[in-house]
Amino acid sequence: MSIGSVPVRYKVEIDHDRCMLCERCVENCSYGVFRKSGNVIKVSPKQCVACHRCIAMCPRDAISLSARPIDYRPHPIWTDEVRESIYNQAKTGKIILAGMGNALPYPVIFDRLVLDACQVTNPSIDPLREPMELRTYIGKKPAKIEYKENESHEIELTTKITKNLQIETPIMIGHMSYGAISLNAQLSLAKAVSEVGTFMGTGEGGLHEALHPYQDHMIVQVASGRFGVDIDYLERGAAIEIKIGQGAKPGIGGHLPGEKVCYDVSCTRMIPEGSDAISPAPHHDIYSIEDLKQLVRGLKEATEWKKPVFVKIAAVHNSAAIAAGIARSSADAVVIDGFRGGTGAAPKVFRDHVGIPIEAAIASVDAKLRQQGIRNEISLIASGGIRESADVAKAIMLGADAVYIGTAALVALGCRVCGTCYRNLCPWGIATQRQDLVDRLDVENSSRQVSNLLNAWTLELAELMGAAGINSIESLRGNRDRLRSYMLDESLMQVLDVKSVGA
Amino acid sequence: MCGIISVIDRSRAMMDGSRIREALAMMNERGSGEGAGYVAYGAFPDFKDYYAIHVFYDNIHETKDDVDAILKKWGHIEHEEEIPTFDVPGIKRIHTPWRYFFKPDTSLMLRSPTPDEDIITYIVMKVNESIKGALIYSSGKNIALFKASGWPEDVADFYRIQDYNGYIWLGHNRYPTNTPGWWGGAHPFNLLDWSVVHNGEITSYGTNRRYIESYGYQCSMFTDTEVVAYLFDLLVRRHGLKDDIAVKALAPPFWEAIDSMPSREREFATAIRLTYGPALMNGPFAIVVAREDSIVGFTDRIKLRPLVTGEYGDRIYISSEEAAIRVMEPCVENIRMPKAGEPVIGRVYS
């Protein structure tokens, strides 16, 4: 072949003085990097994806790993990444598939925003000593309330409040389907959200019966492939989410490689075993906003108007107008998924180039809904690239009611963000359906890790709010006055409606 | 830190401004001599059916014609005058205060259940937003508002407030941090029937302002207090909530308290918090809001600013300090310190 092989990405070395030949690396590496030959562990680094499973499991810290041991000639335009994509496509003639979120080094807006704290003129509030309220209600709210007073001066509410989801922290876990991730991963997340008092999404892969005990904390998804959807599924969920788009791949549908469609996944998803599950780009019954309105109403009717219905869209240029259209339907919440949103599998060209960052999208959606006087009547959920509690605070201050996290929750399960989710070989038992790998994920321990993360972020949020002199999350929401931009350009500051540091 | 005081006579008996001047000056430790103000309800019996539009002009010759034009476009000016003022060493005269007695032409505001108020609100927002050098700082019927940059006693003497009578008085002694020296930044703030005095800082201002602006209000005075007047106007006048319920929306009980309420109350308190979450006011504050028939005092949900109430005969007093109330009424009774978020309402006898 004229192109030849490309340089290895990672260099894996074993310190043979430290190695005790326990072979844990051989057992743990699902990519086949290690083998034992005589009295030595041999390495084939070409297979390595830097998932760190071997490093985490080596009892003697004998393994070391470094990236890019062989450099290409440096070039600012013809990056290694670009060259390797071309070699790849020259060989295959195919679309390149990638995992996780956007991997291009765009500036992160969250990291150019700083938070405010109180001093002297108003006191900060100490969450250790004063109440701090993070409880959030997701769903439709009336523009005003009406009531009457009866003869004994008791107040009777005449406005009907539709059902909202009550969450004790404004952090939920987004939709990662059974198929994209393992059943043990879903069970760990489900157990964690039930304990913490929040919710998670099922993704578009149906609801496995093992998850039924947690169904009151699960939002069931209806996507363009309609995988796993029947009336039983809809009725089990605490809420229903229509997935129109996804931040990692706006404009196209979901993609589950056939490698991951094992028997159990095929049953839950209601598709043949081993077949690629490729959802259509649009919903075939939605070709305009009024079609979406009908689907929302259809799902409401099917569940007797008892379930909140969310609509998830990818963050793109006109998200604000789309969200305003959704707000006029019976939908209870809009989910905006930014271009850093993760995925199990997406064409690399979409993952890296299509869509806009969540910070800008949520700010413009919130502003548009306020201009139209309907902001408080619908909830906004921000997702795609929420990495830490400060991101949660900033997303809420830019106008979100709550956030979905995805990758962060998987990292809490052990994920090392190697981005190889689409190969069904995840050695952490997260993004795989291979039973021996799935068994590695202990649900008990893993769920504690996820609930620890949610609790830790919640504590940090409470501290940030207290420092800002705010004791209720409602007063953080859309409070852009308490954010300042650090080195963002003026047009972006206008979109975000924030002032500069020092202003 | 600021000091506030207010009084209502429930039988609508008139009080002149001399005593509130003394009471406010008593709290000079709370101010810095850079802003003080008073408001009197019932001050213009001869024009009681006209909106008393108060304007600070930077100079008359440049901007007054524009304001006059807007007023004449929307109604009829029954009477206008420069507000009488008297030179006082402590006050630097940077504005000319003017007042109009104005009646809007309701036929010009179609499809509105409250055309009078909507026209006045529109005029206030329009002038304050678009005419540089003119600021409408009060617009209620039968309401006189006096404010300037200076110590309370100087501001009182500048306007000779002892010459005015009212059955409700509010006073405010300012320690400015945001807009020192600017007369528009002094309290009370007023819109239509609403007047507000406020001690504190609203940390939720960014949320409250964006909420209220989505209903067409324009926050033009560069300070957090005006938003209180607009929130009361929206919740009480436009949404029809009673004032104690409006306070429950602005400074609601904690969820922990709501969760242990009997079901009907819980349902109502939850509905208020869900519906009016963006109106919830956070941060340290003690506020008194007045309208034609009542005064309402309340603090933030953890009472980070003081508020004391007292009674004497038909009169109810609300203040930052008991000592200030005692200056106004040495024999005051029932001195109380309301709990955090608990509204204290003084209402005229019906």
Boltz contact constraints between the chains, C-beta under 6 A:
constraints:
  - contact:
      token1: [A, 121]
      token2: [B, 177]
      max_distance: 6.0
  - contact:
      token1: [A, 121]
      token2: [B, 201]
      max_distance: 6.0
  - contact:
      token1: [A, 122]
      token2: [B, 201]
      max_distance: 6.0
  - contact:
      token1: [A, 122]
      token2: [B, 283]
      max_distance: 6.0
  - contact:
      token1: [A, 122]
      token2: [B, 284]
      max_distance: 6.0
  - contact:
      token1: [A, 123]
      token2: [B, 304]
      max_distance: 6.0
  - contact:
      token1: [A, 130]
      token2: [B, 302]
      max_distance: 6.0
  - contact:
      token1: [A, 131]
      token2: [B, 254]
      max_distance: 6.0
  - contact:
      token1: [A, 133]
      token2: [B, 255]
      max_distance: 6.0
  - contact:
      token1: [A, 135]
      token2: [B, 255]
      max_distance: 6.0
  - contact:
      token1: [A, 137]
      token2: [B, 274]
      max_distance: 6.0
  - contact:
      token1: [A, 141]
      token2: [B, 274]
      max_distance: 6.0
  - contact:
      token1: [A, 141]
      token2: [B, 275]
      max_distance: 6.0
  - contact:
      token1: [A, 142]
      token2: [B, 275]
      max_distance: 6.0
  - contact:
      token1: [A, 144]
      token2: [B, 239]
      max_distance: 6.0
  - contact:
      token1: [A, 145]
      token2: [B, 271]
      max_distance: 6.0
  - contact:
      token1: [A, 145]
      token2: [B, 275]
      max_distance: 6.0
  - contact:
      token1: [A, 155]
      token2: [B, 268]
      max_distance: 6.0
  - contact:
      token1: [A, 157]
      token2: [B, 267]
      max_distance: 6.0
  - contact:
      token1: [A, 157]
      token2: [B, 268]
      max_distance: 6.0
  - contact:
      token1: [A, 157]
      token2: [B, 271]
      max_distance: 6.0
  - contact:
      token1: [A, 161]
      token2: [B, 271]
      max_distance: 6.0
  - contact:
      token1: [A, 370]
      token2: [B, 210]
      max_distance: 6.0
  - contact:
      token1: [A, 370]
      token2: [B, 214]
      max_distance: 6.0
  - contact:
      token1: [A, 373]
      token2: [B, 214]
      max_distance: 6.0
  - contact:
      token1: [A, 376]
      token2: [B, 278]
      max_distance: 6.0
  - contact:
      token1: [A, 469]
      token2: [B, 203]
      max_distance: 6.0
  - contact:
      token1: [A, 469]
      token2: [B, 283]
      max_distance: 6.0
  - contact:
      token1: [A, 470]
      token2: [B, 203]
      max_distance: 6.0
  - contact:
      token1: [A, 470]
      token2: [B, 282]
      max_distance: 6.0
  - contact:
      token1: [A, 472]
      token2: [B, 280]
      max_distance: 6.0
  - contact:
      token1: [A, 474]
      token2: [B, 277]
      max_distance: 6.0
  - contact:
      token1: [A, 474]
      token2: [B, 280]
      max_distance: 6.0
  - contact:
      token1: [A, 475]
      token2: [B, 204]
      max_distance: 6.0
  - contact:
      token1: [A, 475]
      token2: [B, 207]
      max_distance: 6.0
  - contact:
      token1: [A, 475]
      token2: [B, 280]
      max_distance: 6.0
  - contact:
      token1: [A, 475]
      token2: [B, 282]
      max_distance: 6.0
  - contact:
      token1: [A, 477]
      token2: [B, 207]
      max_distance: 6.0
  - contact:
      token1: [A, 478]
      token2: [B, 207]
      max_distance: 6.0
  - contact:
      token1: [A, 478]
      token2: [B, 210]
      max_distance: 6.0
  - contact:
      token1: [A, 479]
      token2: [B, 206]
      max_distance: 6.0
  - contact:
      token1: [A, 479]
      token2: [B, 207]
      max_distance: 6.0
  - contact:
      token1: [A, 480]
      token2: [B, 206]
      max_distance: 6.0
  - contact:
      token1: [A, 481]
      token2: [B, 206]
      max_distance: 6.0
